[in-house]
Every structure is written in C-alpha cells, then in structure tokens.
Amino acid sequence: MSEWQGFVRWAKPDEPWRMRHPVVDGYRVAIVDELQRENSGWIVDDQNRKCRWTVGPGHVICKRPAVVALYRGKTGAWGYCEQHPYGRQWTGVSLLSSALLPVGGPGE
C-alpha cells in the first residue's frame, strides 16, 4: 500500500486535525479518505446496520442508521452513523481522517 493512498490534501495550520498528531521533522499532517486506503477496515455500510457507538457504564448504543462500518476482527463489521465515526468526518461520500505523511508529496 502506498502511504499516499487516499490522500485528499494537506491540513491547514488552523484546522483541528493538526492537534491530533505530534508532527515530527520531515512530516506534515494530511487529510486522507479512509474509504480509499487499502486495509483501513472502513467501508460504506450497505447492510442496514445500526450505529454501535456507546457511552457510559450502561453502554447506551446510538442505534441511528449507519453510514460506514469498521471491520473489528472476529466480531465482523460494526456500523457507525455520520455523528460517530470515531474522530473521522463523514462528508456524504468520503470518510476523512488525518495522517502524518512525509514532506515532498502531492501538492508540494
């Protein structure tokens, strides 16, 4: 897999994405589409799953219709709605996340 797979653009300095990773010399924060990254585990939900997001000791589950699903090993794929994709942003067609990529890639 190419580290540039799913690259969308470089993060802007004022975006909250930049706060998620300590940036090491020679790298920058990039915005990537998890649905385009091989082996990310994320897929568009086509199984009418319900959102599995949970909170608190009572494990309240959201249960809204899922838009994406994440393969979670032996338990299979769990669905997540547009409000709960674990630090990612659902745009309606892409599942955006951040990644540290080496300086000198696309757009530089």
C-alpha positions in Angstrom: 0.0 0.0 0.0 1.3 3.4 -0.9 1.4 5.8 2.1 -0.2 8.4 -0.3 -3.3 6.2 -0.9 -6.4 8.1 0.0 -4.5 11.5 0.1 -7.0 14.3 -0.2 -5.0 17.4 0.8 -2.6 18.9 3.3 -4.2 20.1 6.6 -4.3 23.9 7.1 -2.5 25.3 10.2 -5.7 26.4 11.8 -7.6 23.1 11.4 -8.3 21.0 14.5 -6.8 18.0 12.6 -3.3 19.4 13.3 -3.9 18.9 17.1 -4.3 15.2 16.8 -0.7 14.2 16.0 2.7 15.4 17.2 4.4 16.5 14.0 7.9 15.1 13.6 10.6 16.7 11.4 10.1 15.8 7.7 6.4 15.1 8.1 3.1 17.1 7.7 -0.5 16.4 8.7 -2.5 15.3 5.7 -6.2 14.8 5.3 -7.0 11.3 3.9 -10.1 9.4 2.9 -10.2 6.2 4.9 -12.5 4.6 2.3 -9.7 4.9 -0.3 -7.0 3.5 1.9 -6.3 -0.2 1.5 -6.6 -2.2 4.7 -8.1 0.7 6.7 -11.0 -1.5 7.7 -13.6 1.2 6.9 -16.3 0.6 4.2 -19.6 2.3 3.2 -22.4 0.5 5.1 -24.6 -1.5 2.7 -26.1 -3.9 5.3 -28.6 -1.5 7.1 -26.6 -1.7 10.3 -27.3 0.5 13.3 -24.7 2.7 14.9 -22.7 0.8 17.6 -21.4 4.0 19.4 -21.6 3.5 23.1 -21.3 5.8 26.2 -21.1 5.3 29.9 -21.2 2.3 32.1 -24.7 1.3 30.9 -23.4 1.0 27.3 -26.1 3.0 25.7 -26.0 2.4 22.0 -26.8 5.1 19.5 -28.8 2.9 17.1 -29.1 5.5 14.3 -28.7 4.2 10.8 -25.1 3.5 10.0 -23.4 5.2 7.0 -20.0 3.5 7.4 -18.8 0.3 9.0 -15.5 -0.7 10.5 -14.2 -4.3 10.5 -13.4 -5.2 14.0 -11.8 -8.7 13.8 -13.7 -11.8 14.7 -16.8 -9.7 15.6 -17.2 -8.6 12.0 -18.1 -5.1 10.9 -19.7 -2.6 13.3 -21.8 0.3 11.8 -21.4 3.9 12.7 -23.7 6.9 11.9 -22.5 10.2 10.5 -22.2 11.7 14.0 -20.0 8.9 15.5 -17.2 7.8 13.2 -14.5 7.9 15.9 -12.6 11.1 15.2 -13.3 10.9 11.5 -15.6 13.2 9.5 -18.3 11.8 7.2 -18.8 14.1 4.2 -21.6 12.0 2.5 -19.1 10.4 0.1 -15.7 10.4 2.0 -14.6 9.4 5.5 -11.9 12.0 6.3 -9.2 11.4 8.8 -5.7 12.7 9.5 -2.3 11.0 8.9 1.3 12.0 9.2 2.9 11.9 5.7 6.4 12.8 4.6 7.1 16.3 3.3 7.6 16.4 -0.5 4.4 14.5 -1.5 1.4 15.7 -3.5 0.8 19.4 -3.8 4.3 20.4 -2.7 
